Structures are given as structure tokens and as C-alpha cells.
Amino acid sequence: MFIKQSTAYTFRMGPFLDESDGKTAETGLTISQADFRLSKAGGNFAQKNESTSASHDEIGFYTCILDATDTNTCGELLVAVHESGALPVFVTFQVVEEAIYASLFAASA
């Protein structure tokens, strides 16, 4: 998945599954800003900058919002969460410069 550099982005993360049976959707987790750990371009993990907590959508998927600071570094962006009671979940994005993003996804691409 590609994200345009220095742009806010909202996505669903999951499914979060019960750590004991590995299949039951966890629908009542409290996932705060600090629980979202980001690694930009292979750097050390840090909490996301955007301040909201995750909200449950359905079947164990939670909405995550990143802001322009979270996506300001080109390269791999790894978003990871390991919440108590659930198995770890991660998503990997490729952050690209605006011109590259536009050449791939703009109407004139």
C-alpha cells in the first residue's frame, strides 16, 4: 500500500484476534495513541503523532488515523500494535513523494 508523503491517512487495522484461541475477534479493546508504534524507514519505534485512539469498526478491525507528521518520511512505514489480550497486528506501507504518488494514482497517470 502506498501513502503520499506528509499526508493524513485513515485506514482499518486488524483483525485483532484473541491471544488464547487465535480466532475470536477482539471487539472491545482500548487502543490508545501510545499503543500505535511506528517505525519510519527502518528507524526506532515511536508512538504515532496523531492523538486519537482507535475505534472498533467490526469483526476485530479498528480505525487508525495518521497525520502528516506520521507520514513525513519516505520509505517503509511499519505500524504495529500489541494490545493485551490480542495477538500482535502490524501493517506495512510505502511512503512516497507527492510527484511519485501522483504519477501512480492521479487521473492523468
KOLPARO-691074 format. One record per atom (N, C-alpha, C, CB): residue in one letter; atom name; x, y, z. Coordinates in nm, 3 decimals. Glycine has a CB too. Layout:
N
@residuo:A	atomo:CA	east:X	north:Y	up:Z
...
! end
This chain:
109
@residuo:M	atomo:N	east:0.084	north:-0.116	up:0.000
@residuo:M	atomo:CA	east:0.000	north:0.000	up:0.000
@residuo:M	atomo:C	east:0.090	north:0.124	up:0.000
@residuo:M	atomo:CB	east:-0.096	north:-0.001	up:0.122
@residuo:F	atomo:N	east:0.054	north:0.220	up:-0.084
@residuo:F	atomo:CA	east:0.130	north:0.344	up:-0.094
@residuo:F	atomo:C	east:0.058	north:0.457	up:-0.022
@residuo:F	atomo:CB	east:0.154	north:0.381	up:-0.241
@residuo:I	atomo:N	east:0.136	north:0.544	up:0.042
@residuo:I	atomo:CA	east:0.085	north:0.665	up:0.106
@residuo:I	atomo:C	east:0.168	north:0.782	up:0.054
@residuo:I	atomo:CB	east:0.092	north:0.656	up:0.263
@residuo:K	atomo:N	east:0.099	north:0.893	up:0.024
@residuo:K	atomo:CA	east:0.169	north:1.013	up:-0.019
@residuo:K	atomo:C	east:0.237	north:1.078	up:0.102
@residuo:K	atomo:CB	east:0.071	north:1.114	up:-0.087
@residuo:Q	atomo:N	east:0.362	north:1.115	up:0.085
@residuo:Q	atomo:CA	east:0.442	north:1.174	up:0.194
@residuo:Q	atomo:C	east:0.372	north:1.297	up:0.253
@residuo:Q	atomo:CB	east:0.582	north:1.213	up:0.143
@residuo:S	atomo:N	east:0.381	north:1.309	up:0.386
@residuo:S	atomo:CA	east:0.330	north:1.424	up:0.462
@residuo:S	atomo:C	east:0.181	north:1.449	up:0.440
@residuo:S	atomo:CB	east:0.409	north:1.548	up:0.425
@residuo:T	atomo:N	east:0.103	north:1.341	up:0.437
@residuo:T	atomo:CA	east:-0.041	north:1.349	up:0.417
@residuo:T	atomo:C	east:-0.112	north:1.266	up:0.523
@residuo:T	atomo:CB	east:-0.079	north:1.301	up:0.274
@residuo:A	atomo:N	east:-0.222	north:1.318	up:0.576
@residuo:A	atomo:CA	east:-0.303	north:1.240	up:0.670
@residuo:A	atomo:C	east:-0.362	north:1.119	up:0.599
@residuo:A	atomo:CB	east:-0.415	north:1.327	up:0.732
@residuo:Y	atomo:N	east:-0.376	north:1.009	up:0.673
@residuo:Y	atomo:CA	east:-0.427	north:0.885	up:0.614
@residuo:Y	atomo:C	east:-0.504	north:0.808	up:0.719
@residuo:Y	atomo:CB	east:-0.310	north:0.799	up:0.555
@residuo:T	atomo:N	east:-0.623	north:0.760	up:0.684
@residuo:T	atomo:CA	east:-0.707	north:0.680	up:0.773
@residuo:T	atomo:C	east:-0.721	north:0.541	up:0.713
@residuo:T	atomo:CB	east:-0.847	north:0.747	up:0.796
@residuo:F	atomo:N	east:-0.706	north:0.439	up:0.797
@residuo:F	atomo:CA	east:-0.717	north:0.301	up:0.749
@residuo:F	atomo:C	east:-0.770	north:0.211	up:0.860
@residuo:F	atomo:CB	east:-0.581	north:0.250	up:0.697
@residuo:R	atomo:N	east:-0.807	north:0.090	up:0.823
@residuo:R	atomo:CA	east:-0.851	north:-0.010	up:0.920
@residuo:R	atomo:C	east:-0.737	north:-0.106	up:0.945
@residuo:R	atomo:CB	east:-0.977	north:-0.086	up:0.871
@residuo:M	atomo:N	east:-0.717	north:-0.137	up:1.071
@residuo:M	atomo:CA	east:-0.608	north:-0.225	up:1.112
@residuo:M	atomo:C	east:-0.667	north:-0.347	up:1.180
@residuo:M	atomo:CB	east:-0.508	north:-0.152	up:1.206
@residuo:G	atomo:N	east:-0.619	north:-0.465	up:1.143
@residuo:G	atomo:CA	east:-0.670	north:-0.586	up:1.206
@residuo:G	atomo:C	east:-0.665	north:-0.703	up:1.110
@residuo:G	atomo:CB	east:-0.810	north:-0.565	up:1.255
@residuo:P	atomo:N	east:-0.734	north:-0.809	up:1.144
@residuo:P	atomo:CA	east:-0.819	north:-0.821	up:1.262
@residuo:P	atomo:C	east:-0.737	north:-0.845	up:1.389
@residuo:P	atomo:CB	east:-0.919	north:-0.933	up:1.243
@residuo:F	atomo:N	east:-0.785	north:-0.790	up:1.499
@residuo:F	atomo:CA	east:-0.729	north:-0.819	up:1.630
@residuo:F	atomo:C	east:-0.799	north:-0.945	up:1.680
@residuo:F	atomo:CB	east:-0.746	north:-0.698	up:1.730
@residuo:L	atomo:N	east:-0.722	north:-1.049	up:1.707
@residuo:L	atomo:CA	east:-0.776	north:-1.178	up:1.747
@residuo:L	atomo:C	east:-0.732	north:-1.214	up:1.887
@residuo:L	atomo:CB	east:-0.732	north:-1.288	up:1.649
@residuo:D	atomo:N	east:-0.815	north:-1.288	up:1.956
@residuo:D	atomo:CA	east:-0.788	north:-1.330	up:2.093
@residuo:D	atomo:C	east:-0.655	north:-1.405	up:2.102
@residuo:D	atomo:CB	east:-0.902	north:-1.419	up:2.146
@residuo:E	atomo:N	east:-0.572	north:-1.368	up:2.200
@residuo:E	atomo:CA	east:-0.439	north:-1.429	up:2.210
@residuo:E	atomo:C	east:-0.445	north:-1.574	up:2.257
@residuo:E	atomo:CB	east:-0.353	north:-1.350	up:2.303
@residuo:S	atomo:N	east:-0.553	north:-1.616	up:2.321
@residuo:S	atomo:CA	east:-0.559	north:-1.753	up:2.371
@residuo:S	atomo:C	east:-0.608	north:-1.853	up:2.267
@residuo:S	atomo:CB	east:-0.648	north:-1.759	up:2.492
@residuo:D	atomo:N	east:-0.706	north:-1.814	up:2.183
@residuo:D	atomo:CA	east:-0.754	north:-1.911	up:2.083
@residuo:D	atomo:C	east:-0.715	north:-1.875	up:1.940
@residuo:D	atomo:CB	east:-0.904	north:-1.924	up:2.091
@residuo:G	atomo:N	east:-0.667	north:-1.754	up:1.917
@residuo:G	atomo:CA	east:-0.617	north:-1.714	up:1.786
@residuo:G	atomo:C	east:-0.722	north:-1.697	up:1.678
@residuo:G	atomo:CB	east:-0.519	north:-1.812	up:1.740
@residuo:K	atomo:N	east:-0.852	north:-1.700	up:1.716
@residuo:K	atomo:CA	east:-0.955	north:-1.686	up:1.612
@residuo:K	atomo:C	east:-1.072	north:-1.597	up:1.650
@residuo:K	atomo:CB	east:-1.006	north:-1.820	up:1.578
@residuo:T	atomo:N	east:-1.096	north:-1.575	up:1.778
@residuo:T	atomo:CA	east:-1.209	north:-1.493	up:1.820
@residuo:T	atomo:C	east:-1.173	north:-1.346	up:1.805
@residuo:T	atomo:CB	east:-1.249	north:-1.525	up:1.966
@residuo:A	atomo:N	east:-1.259	north:-1.271	up:1.733
@residuo:A	atomo:CA	east:-1.235	north:-1.128	up:1.712
@residuo:A	atomo:C	east:-1.242	north:-1.053	up:1.844
@residuo:A	atomo:CB	east:-1.336	north:-1.070	up:1.612
@residuo:E	atomo:N	east:-1.145	north:-0.967	up:1.869
@residuo:E	atomo:CA	east:-1.144	north:-0.880	up:1.987
@residuo:E	atomo:C	east:-1.212	north:-0.749	up:1.949
@residuo:E	atomo:CB	east:-0.996	north:-0.855	up:2.040
@residuo:T	atomo:N	east:-1.332	north:-0.726	up:2.003
@residuo:T	atomo:CA	east:-1.411	north:-0.610	up:1.964
@residuo:T	atomo:C	east:-1.418	north:-0.501	up:2.069
@residuo:T	atomo:CB	east:-1.549	north:-0.654	up:1.929
@residuo:G	atomo:N	east:-1.362	north:-0.525	up:2.186
@residuo:G	atomo:CA	east:-1.373	north:-0.427	up:2.294
@residuo:G	atomo:C	east:-1.240	north:-0.376	up:2.344
@residuo:G	atomo:CB	east:-1.447	north:-0.487	up:2.407
@residuo:L	atomo:N	east:-1.139	north:-0.376	up:2.260
@residuo:L	atomo:CA	east:-1.007	north:-0.329	up:2.303
@residuo:L	atomo:C	east:-1.005	north:-0.177	up:2.315
@residuo:L	atomo:CB	east:-0.898	north:-0.375	up:2.204
@residuo:T	atomo:N	east:-0.919	north:-0.128	up:2.404
@residuo:T	atomo:CA	east:-0.892	north:0.014	up:2.415
@residuo:T	atomo:C	east:-0.751	north:0.036	up:2.361
@residuo:T	atomo:CB	east:-0.906	north:0.065	up:2.565
@residuo:I	atomo:N	east:-0.744	north:0.089	up:2.240
@residuo:I	atomo:CA	east:-0.615	north:0.109	up:2.172
@residuo:I	atomo:C	east:-0.590	north:0.259	up:2.167
@residuo:I	atomo:CB	east:-0.613	north:0.045	up:2.028
@residuo:S	atomo:N	east:-0.497	north:0.305	up:2.250
@residuo:S	atomo:CA	east:-0.470	north:0.449	up:2.261
@residuo:S	atomo:C	east:-0.362	north:0.492	up:2.162
@residuo:S	atomo:CB	east:-0.427	north:0.485	up:2.404
@residuo:Q	atomo:N	east:-0.341	north:0.622	up:2.153
@residuo:Q	atomo:CA	east:-0.238	north:0.679	up:2.066
@residuo:Q	atomo:C	east:-0.103	north:0.612	up:2.092
@residuo:Q	atomo:CB	east:-0.226	north:0.831	up:2.088
@residuo:A	atomo:N	east:-0.066	north:0.595	up:2.218
@residuo:A	atomo:CA	east:0.065	north:0.540	up:2.253
@residuo:A	atomo:C	east:0.079	north:0.392	up:2.218
@residuo:A	atomo:CB	east:0.090	north:0.558	up:2.401
@residuo:D	atomo:N	east:-0.033	north:0.323	up:2.200
@residuo:D	atomo:CA	east:-0.029	north:0.181	up:2.163
@residuo:D	atomo:C	east:0.011	north:0.160	up:2.017
@residuo:D	atomo:CB	east:-0.163	north:0.116	up:2.189
@residuo:F	atomo:N	east:-0.010	north:0.261	up:1.934
@residuo:F	atomo:CA	east:0.031	north:0.254	up:1.794
@residuo:F	atomo:C	east:0.180	north:0.288	up:1.787
@residuo:F	atomo:CB	east:-0.053	north:0.350	up:1.704
@residuo:R	atomo:N	east:0.259	north:0.193	up:1.743
@residuo:R	atomo:CA	east:0.404	north:0.212	up:1.735
@residuo:R	atomo:C	east:0.443	north:0.219	up:1.588
@residuo:R	atomo:CB	east:0.482	north:0.096	up:1.807
@residuo:L	atomo:N	east:0.515	north:0.326	up:1.550
@residuo:L	atomo:CA	east:0.555	north:0.347	up:1.412
@residuo:L	atomo:C	east:0.705	north:0.335	up:1.397
@residuo:L	atomo:CB	east:0.509	north:0.484	up:1.363
@residuo:S	atomo:N	east:0.748	north:0.271	up:1.291
@residuo:S	atomo:CA	east:0.889	north:0.269	up:1.252
@residuo:S	atomo:C	east:0.895	north:0.327	up:1.112
@residuo:S	atomo:CB	east:0.951	north:0.123	up:1.259
@residuo:K	atomo:N	east:0.965	north:0.440	up:1.098
@residuo:K	atomo:CA	east:0.977	north:0.508	up:0.969
@residuo:K	atomo:C	east:1.111	north:0.473	up:0.907
@residuo:K	atomo:CB	east:0.963	north:0.662	up:0.987
@residuo:A	atomo:N	east:1.107	north:0.417	up:0.786
@residuo:A	atomo:CA	east:1.228	north:0.387	up:0.708
@residuo:A	atomo:C	east:1.329	north:0.306	up:0.790
@residuo:A	atomo:CB	east:1.292	north:0.517	up:0.659
@residuo:G	atomo:N	east:1.280	north:0.211	up:0.868
@residuo:G	atomo:CA	east:1.368	north:0.124	up:0.945
@residuo:G	atomo:C	east:1.419	north:0.183	up:1.075
@residuo:G	atomo:CB	east:1.483	north:0.087	up:0.863
@residuo:G	atomo:N	east:1.368	north:0.300	up:1.114
@residuo:G	atomo:CA	east:1.412	north:0.364	up:1.237
@residuo:G	atomo:C	east:1.350	north:0.302	up:1.361
@residuo:G	atomo:CB	east:1.380	north:0.512	up:1.233
@residuo:N	atomo:N	east:1.390	north:0.352	up:1.476
@residuo:N	atomo:CA	east:1.335	north:0.304	up:1.602
@residuo:N	atomo:C	east:1.185	north:0.330	up:1.610
@residuo:N	atomo:CB	east:1.406	north:0.372	up:1.720
@residuo:F	atomo:N	east:1.115	north:0.245	up:1.682
@residuo:F	atomo:CA	east:0.972	north:0.262	up:1.702
@residuo:F	atomo:C	east:0.944	north:0.381	up:1.794
@residuo:F	atomo:CB	east:0.909	north:0.135	up:1.760
@residuo:A	atomo:N	east:0.834	north:0.450	up:1.765
@residuo:A	atomo:CA	east:0.784	north:0.560	up:1.849
@residuo:A	atomo:C	east:0.633	north:0.563	up:1.834
@residuo:A	atomo:CB	east:0.849	north:0.698	up:1.809
@residuo:Q	atomo:N	east:0.565	north:0.625	up:1.930
@residuo:Q	atomo:CA	east:0.419	north:0.633	up:1.920
@residuo:Q	atomo:C	east:0.381	north:0.724	up:1.804
@residuo:Q	atomo:CB	east:0.358	north:0.684	up:2.052
@residuo:K	atomo:N	east:0.262	north:0.704	up:1.751
@residuo:K	atomo:CA	east:0.216	north:0.790	up:1.642
@residuo:K	atomo:C	east:0.194	north:0.931	up:1.695
@residuo:K	atomo:CB	east:0.086	north:0.734	up:1.577
@residuo:N	atomo:N	east:0.204	north:1.029	up:1.608
@residuo:N	atomo:CA	east:0.187	north:1.168	up:1.645
@residuo:N	atomo:C	east:0.039	north:1.205	up:1.658
@residuo:N	atomo:CB	east:0.255	north:1.258	up:1.543
@residuo:E	atomo:N	east:-0.044	north:1.157	up:1.566
@residuo:E	atomo:CA	east:-0.186	north:1.189	up:1.565
@residuo:E	atomo:C	east:-0.247	north:1.137	up:1.695
@residuo:E	atomo:CB	east:-0.258	north:1.127	up:1.439
@residuo:S	atomo:N	east:-0.330	north:1.219	up:1.761
@residuo:S	atomo:CA	east:-0.364	north:1.194	up:1.901
@residuo:S	atomo:C	east:-0.484	north:1.104	up:1.930
@residuo:S	atomo:CB	east:-0.388	north:1.321	up:1.965
@residuo:T	atomo:N	east:-0.562	north:1.067	up:1.830
@residuo:T	atomo:CA	east:-0.681	north:0.989	up:1.861
@residuo:T	atomo:C	east:-0.651	north:0.843	up:1.891
@residuo:T	atomo:CB	east:-0.778	north:0.998	up:1.746
@residuo:S	atomo:N	east:-0.741	north:0.785	up:1.968
@residuo:S	atomo:CA	east:-0.738	north:0.641	up:1.994
@residuo:S	atomo:C	east:-0.811	north:0.572	up:1.879
@residuo:S	atomo:CB	east:-0.804	north:0.606	up:2.132
@residuo:A	atomo:N	east:-0.794	north:0.441	up:1.873
@residuo:A	atomo:CA	east:-0.863	north:0.363	up:1.769
@residuo:A	atomo:C	east:-1.007	north:0.340	up:1.809
@residuo:A	atomo:CB	east:-0.791	north:0.229	up:1.745
@residuo:S	atomo:N	east:-1.093	north:0.332	up:1.710
@residuo:S	atomo:CA	east:-1.232	north:0.295	up:1.735
@residuo:S	atomo:C	east:-1.261	north:0.165	up:1.660
@residuo:S	atomo:CB	east:-1.330	north:0.409	up:1.691
@residuo:H	atomo:N	east:-1.338	north:0.078	up:1.726
@residuo:H	atomo:CA	east:-1.371	north:-0.050	up:1.664
@residuo:H	atomo:C	east:-1.470	north:-0.029	up:1.551
@residuo:H	atomo:CB	east:-1.429	north:-0.149	up:1.769
@residuo:D	atomo:N	east:-1.444	north:-0.092	up:1.438
@residuo:D	atomo:CA	east:-1.536	north:-0.087	up:1.324
@residuo:D	atomo:C	east:-1.624	north:-0.210	up:1.329
@residuo:D	atomo:CB	east:-1.458	north:-0.079	up:1.189
@residuo:E	atomo:N	east:-1.570	north:-0.325	up:1.296
@residuo:E	atomo:CA	east:-1.642	north:-0.451	up:1.312
@residuo:E	atomo:C	east:-1.544	north:-0.566	up:1.297
@residuo:E	atomo:CB	east:-1.757	north:-0.463	up:1.211
@residuo:I	atomo:N	east:-1.585	north:-0.683	up:1.339
@residuo:I	atomo:CA	east:-1.512	north:-0.810	up:1.334
@residuo:I	atomo:C	east:-1.363	north:-0.798	up:1.369
@residuo:I	atomo:CB	east:-1.525	north:-0.870	up:1.196
@residuo:G	atomo:N	east:-1.332	north:-0.716	up:1.469
@residuo:G	atomo:CA	east:-1.195	north:-0.703	up:1.517
@residuo:G	atomo:C	east:-1.108	north:-0.603	up:1.444
@residuo:G	atomo:CB	east:-1.131	north:-0.833	up:1.511
@residuo:F	atomo:N	east:-1.165	north:-0.527	up:1.351
@residuo:F	atomo:CA	east:-1.090	north:-0.423	up:1.280
@residuo:F	atomo:C	east:-1.112	north:-0.289	up:1.349
@residuo:F	atomo:CB	east:-1.131	north:-0.416	up:1.130
@residuo:Y	atomo:N	east:-1.005	north:-0.212	up:1.362
@residuo:Y	atomo:CA	east:-1.008	north:-0.083	up:1.428
@residuo:Y	atomo:C	east:-0.959	north:0.025	up:1.333
@residuo:Y	atomo:CB	east:-0.923	north:-0.085	up:1.556
@residuo:T	atomo:N	east:-1.019	north:0.145	up:1.343
@residuo:T	atomo:CA	east:-0.979	north:0.256	up:1.259
@residuo:T	atomo:C	east:-0.859	north:0.326	up:1.320
@residuo:T	atomo:CB	east:-1.096	north:0.354	up:1.240
@residuo:C	atomo:N	east:-0.758	north:0.349	up:1.237
@residuo:C	atomo:CA	east:-0.637	north:0.421	up:1.278
@residuo:C	atomo:C	east:-0.622	north:0.543	up:1.189
@residuo:C	atomo:CB	east:-0.511	north:0.330	up:1.270
@residuo:I	atomo:N	east:-0.588	north:0.656	up:1.251
@residuo:I	atomo:CA	east:-0.565	north:0.779	up:1.177
@residuo:I	atomo:C	east:-0.419	north:0.820	up:1.195
@residuo:I	atomo:CB	east:-0.661	north:0.892	up:1.224
@residuo:L	atomo:N	east:-0.352	north:0.846	up:1.084
@residuo:L	atomo:CA	east:-0.217	north:0.900	up:1.084
@residuo:L	atomo:C	east:-0.224	north:1.044	up:1.036
@residuo:L	atomo:CB	east:-0.120	north:0.815	up:0.995
@residuo:D	atomo:N	east:-0.134	north:1.130	up:1.085
@residuo:D	atomo:CA	east:-0.131	north:1.267	up:1.037
@residuo:D	atomo:C	east:-0.006	north:1.289	up:0.951
@residuo:D	atomo:CB	east:-0.134	north:1.366	up:1.155
@residuo:A	atomo:N	east:0.013	north:1.413	up:0.905
@residuo:A	atomo:CA	east:0.124	north:1.445	up:0.815
@residuo:A	atomo:C	east:0.260	north:1.421	up:0.879
@residuo:A	atomo:CB	east:0.113	north:1.589	up:0.770
@residuo:T	atomo:N	east:0.270	north:1.435	up:1.010
@residuo:T	atomo:CA	east:0.396	north:1.406	up:1.079
@residuo:T	atomo:C	east:0.425	north:1.256	up:1.079
@residuo:T	atomo:CB	east:0.392	north:1.459	up:1.223
@residuo:D	atomo:N	east:0.321	north:1.176	up:1.095
@residuo:D	atomo:CA	east:0.339	north:1.031	up:1.094
@residuo:D	atomo:C	east:0.387	north:0.980	up:0.959
@residuo:D	atomo:CB	east:0.209	north:0.962	up:1.131
@residuo:T	atomo:N	east:0.353	north:1.050	up:0.852
@residuo:T	atomo:CA	east:0.387	north:1.005	up:0.716
@residuo:T	atomo:C	east:0.491	north:1.093	up:0.649
@residuo:T	atomo:CB	east:0.262	north:1.001	up:0.631
@residuo:N	atomo:N	east:0.573	north:1.164	up:0.727
@residuo:N	atomo:CA	east:0.666	north:1.262	up:0.668
@residuo:N	atomo:C	east:0.798	north:1.204	up:0.618
@residuo:N	atomo:CB	east:0.695	north:1.367	up:0.768
@residuo:T	atomo:N	east:0.821	north:1.075	up:0.634
@residuo:T	atomo:CA	east:0.949	north:1.015	up:0.595
@residuo:T	atomo:C	east:0.925	north:0.914	up:0.484
@residuo:T	atomo:CB	east:1.018	north:0.949	up:0.716
@residuo:C	atomo:N	east:0.992	north:0.933	up:0.371
@residuo:C	atomo:CA	east:0.980	north:0.839	up:0.260
@residuo:C	atomo:C	east:1.043	north:0.704	up:0.298
@residuo:C	atomo:CB	east:1.046	north:0.895	up:0.132
@residuo:G	atomo:N	east:0.987	north:0.599	up:0.243
@residuo:G	atomo:CA	east:1.036	north:0.464	up:0.269
@residuo:G	atomo:C	east:0.929	north:0.382	up:0.339
@residuo:G	atomo:CB	east:1.163	north:0.468	up:0.354
@residuo:E	atomo:N	east:0.971	north:0.271	up:0.396
@residuo:E	atomo:CA	east:0.877	north:0.182	up:0.464
@residuo:E	atomo:C	east:0.825	north:0.245	up:0.592
@residuo:E	atomo:CB	east:0.943	north:0.047	up:0.494
@residuo:L	atomo:N	east:0.695	north:0.236	up:0.613
@residuo:L	atomo:CA	east:0.632	north:0.279	up:0.738
@residuo:L	atomo:C	east:0.563	north:0.156	up:0.796
@residuo:L	atomo:CB	east:0.529	north:0.397	up:0.716
@residuo:L	atomo:N	east:0.614	north:0.111	up:0.910
@residuo:L	atomo:CA	east:0.557	north:-0.005	up:0.979
@residuo:L	atomo:C	east:0.474	north:0.046	up:1.095
@residuo:L	atomo:CB	east:0.669	north:-0.103	up:1.028
@residuo:V	atomo:N	east:0.347	north:0.007	up:1.099
@residuo:V	atomo:CA	east:0.256	north:0.043	up:1.208
@residuo:V	atomo:C	east:0.224	north:-0.086	up:1.282
@residuo:V	atomo:CB	east:0.125	north:0.114	up:1.155
@residuo:A	atomo:N	east:0.256	north:-0.090	up:1.412
@residuo:A	atomo:CA	east:0.238	north:-0.212	up:1.490
@residuo:A	atomo:C	east:0.162	north:-0.182	up:1.619
@residuo:A	atomo:CB	east:0.374	north:-0.277	up:1.522
@residuo:V	atomo:N	east:0.080	north:-0.281	up:1.660
@residuo:V	atomo:CA	east:0.008	north:-0.273	up:1.787
@residuo:V	atomo:C	east:0.013	north:-0.410	up:1.852
@residuo:V	atomo:CB	east:-0.141	north:-0.225	up:1.766
@residuo:H	atomo:N	east:0.049	north:-0.412	up:1.980
@residuo:H	atomo:CA	east:0.039	north:-0.536	up:2.058
@residuo:H	atomo:C	east:-0.037	north:-0.502	up:2.185
@residuo:H	atomo:CB	east:0.181	north:-0.597	up:2.091
@residuo:E	atomo:N	east:-0.169	north:-0.519	up:2.177
@residuo:E	atomo:CA	east:-0.259	north:-0.485	up:2.287
@residuo:E	atomo:C	east:-0.282	north:-0.609	up:2.373
@residuo:E	atomo:CB	east:-0.393	north:-0.429	up:2.233
@residuo:S	atomo:N	east:-0.285	north:-0.591	up:2.504
@residuo:S	atomo:CA	east:-0.306	north:-0.702	up:2.596
@residuo:S	atomo:C	east:-0.437	north:-0.774	up:2.563
@residuo:S	atomo:CB	east:-0.309	north:-0.651	up:2.742
@residuo:G	atomo:N	east:-0.430	north:-0.906	up:2.554
@residuo:G	atomo:CA	east:-0.547	north:-0.988	up:2.523
@residuo:G	atomo:C	east:-0.561	north:-1.024	up:2.378
@residuo:G	atomo:CB	east:-0.668	north:-0.918	up:2.567
@residuo:A	atomo:N	east:-0.482	north:-0.959	up:2.291
@residuo:A	atomo:CA	east:-0.491	north:-0.985	up:2.147
@residuo:A	atomo:C	east:-0.354	north:-1.018	up:2.091
@residuo:A	atomo:CB	east:-0.551	north:-0.863	up:2.074
@residuo:L	atomo:N	east:-0.356	north:-1.091	up:1.982
@residuo:L	atomo:CA	east:-0.231	north:-1.118	up:1.910
@residuo:L	atomo:C	east:-0.179	north:-0.989	up:1.848
@residuo:L	atomo:CB	east:-0.253	north:-1.226	up:1.801
@residuo:P	atomo:N	east:-0.048	north:-0.977	up:1.828
@residuo:P	atomo:CA	east:0.008	north:-0.857	up:1.765
@residuo:P	atomo:C	east:-0.045	north:-0.840	up:1.623
@residuo:P	atomo:CB	east:0.161	north:-0.864	up:1.764
@residuo:V	atomo:N	east:-0.062	north:-0.715	up:1.582
@residuo:V	atomo:CA	east:-0.107	north:-0.681	up:1.448
@residuo:V	atomo:C	east:-0.014	north:-0.574	up:1.393
@residuo:V	atomo:CB	east:-0.257	north:-0.632	up:1.448
@residuo:F	atomo:N	east:0.019	north:-0.586	up:1.264
@residuo:F	atomo:CA	east:0.101	north:-0.483	up:1.201
@residuo:F	atomo:C	east:0.057	north:-0.462	up:1.057
@residuo:F	atomo:CB	east:0.250	north:-0.520	up:1.207
@residuo:V	atomo:N	east:0.086	north:-0.343	up:1.005
@residuo:V	atomo:CA	east:0.060	north:-0.307	up:0.866
@residuo:V	atomo:C	east:0.184	north:-0.236	up:0.815
@residuo:V	atomo:CB	east:-0.069	north:-0.217	up:0.852
@residuo:T	atomo:N	east:0.224	north:-0.266	up:0.692
@residuo:T	atomo:CA	east:0.338	north:-0.201	up:0.631
@residuo:T	atomo:C	east:0.293	north:-0.118	up:0.510
@residuo:T	atomo:CB	east:0.445	north:-0.305	up:0.588
@residuo:F	atomo:N	east:0.338	north:0.007	up:0.504
@residuo:F	atomo:CA	east:0.308	north:0.097	up:0.394
@residuo:F	atomo:C	east:0.440	north:0.140	up:0.329
@residuo:F	atomo:CB	east:0.228	north:0.222	up:0.444
@residuo:Q	atomo:N	east:0.429	north:0.190	up:0.207
@residuo:Q	atomo:CA	east:0.542	north:0.253	up:0.140
@residuo:Q	atomo:C	east:0.507	north:0.400	up:0.125
@residuo:Q	atomo:CB	east:0.574	north:0.185	up:0.001
@residuo:V	atomo:N	east:0.581	north:0.488	up:0.191
@residuo:V	atomo:CA	east:0.557	north:0.632	up:0.180
@residuo:V	atomo:C	east:0.642	north:0.685	up:0.065
@residuo:V	atomo:CB	east:0.592	north:0.706	up:0.314
@residuo:V	atomo:N	east:0.574	north:0.755	up:-0.029
@residuo:V	atomo:CA	east:0.644	north:0.806	up:-0.147
@residuo:V	atomo:C	east:0.620	north:0.956	up:-0.162
@residuo:V	atomo:CB	east:0.598	north:0.732	up:-0.275
@residuo:E	atomo:N	east:0.712	north:1.022	up:-0.231
@residuo:E	atomo:CA	east:0.699	north:1.165	up:-0.255
@residuo:E	atomo:C	east:0.573	north:1.194	up:-0.337
@residuo:E	atomo:CB	east:0.823	north:1.219	up:-0.328
@residuo:E	atomo:N	east:0.524	north:1.318	up:-0.324
@residuo:E	atomo:CA	east:0.399	north:1.356	up:-0.390
@residuo:E	atomo:C	east:0.403	north:1.333	up:-0.540
@residuo:E	atomo:CB	east:0.369	north:1.501	up:-0.362
@residuo:A	atomo:N	east:0.513	north:1.367	up:-0.606
@residuo:A	atomo:CA	east:0.523	north:1.351	up:-0.751
@residuo:A	atomo:C	east:0.513	north:1.204	up:-0.792
@residuo:A	atomo:CB	east:0.654	north:1.411	up:-0.803
@residuo:I	atomo:N	east:0.574	north:1.117	up:-0.715
@residuo:I	atomo:CA	east:0.568	north:0.974	up:-0.745
@residuo:I	atomo:C	east:0.426	north:0.923	up:-0.723
@residuo:I	atomo:CB	east:0.668	north:0.895	up:-0.657
@residuo:Y	atomo:N	east:0.365	north:0.964	up:-0.613
@residuo:Y	atomo:CA	east:0.227	north:0.923	up:-0.584
@residuo:Y	atomo:C	east:0.134	north:0.968	up:-0.697
@residuo:Y	atomo:CB	east:0.179	north:0.982	up:-0.448
@residuo:A	atomo:N	east:0.149	north:1.093	up:-0.741
@residuo:A	atomo:CA	east:0.064	north:1.146	up:-0.847
@residuo:A	atomo:C	east:0.087	north:1.071	up:-0.978
@residuo:A	atomo:CB	east:0.091	north:1.295	up:-0.866
@residuo:S	atomo:N	east:0.210	north:1.035	up:-1.006
@residuo:S	atomo:CA	east:0.236	north:0.962	up:-1.131
@residuo:S	atomo:C	east:0.174	north:0.823	up:-1.129
@residuo:S	atomo:CB	east:0.387	north:0.951	up:-1.156
@residuo:L	atomo:N	east:0.155	north:0.767	up:-1.011
@residuo:L	atomo:CA	east:0.094	north:0.634	up:-0.999
@residuo:L	atomo:C	east:-0.058	north:0.639	up:-0.993
@residuo:L	atomo:CB	east:0.148	north:0.564	up:-0.876
@residuo:F	atomo:N	east:-0.114	north:0.740	up:-0.924
@residuo:F	atomo:CA	east:-0.256	north:0.736	up:-0.891
@residuo:F	atomo:C	east:-0.339	north:0.853	up:-0.940
@residuo:F	atomo:CB	east:-0.270	north:0.727	up:-0.746
@residuo:A	atomo:N	east:-0.279	north:0.958	up:-0.994
@residuo:A	atomo:CA	east:-0.358	north:1.074	up:-1.042
@residuo:A	atomo:C	east:-0.438	north:1.034	up:-1.166
@residuo:A	atomo:CB	east:-0.265	north:1.195	up:-1.074
@residuo:A	atomo:N	east:-0.540	north:1.113	up:-1.195
@residuo:A	atomo:CA	east:-0.627	north:1.085	up:-1.310
@residuo:A	atomo:C	east:-0.549	north:1.079	up:-1.440
@residuo:A	atomo:CB	east:-0.736	north:1.191	up:-1.320
@residuo:S	atomo:N	east:-0.441	north:1.154	up:-1.448
@residuo:S	atomo:CA	east:-0.363	north:1.156	up:-1.572
@residuo:S	atomo:C	east:-0.255	north:1.048	up:-1.577
@residuo:S	atomo:CB	east:-0.299	north:1.293	up:-1.590
@residuo:A	atomo:N	east:-0.248	north:0.964	up:-1.475
@residuo:A	atomo:CA	east:-0.143	north:0.862	up:-1.469
@residuo:A	atomo:C	east:-0.160	north:0.759	up:-1.579
@residuo:A	atomo:CB	east:-0.144	north:0.792	up:-1.333
! end
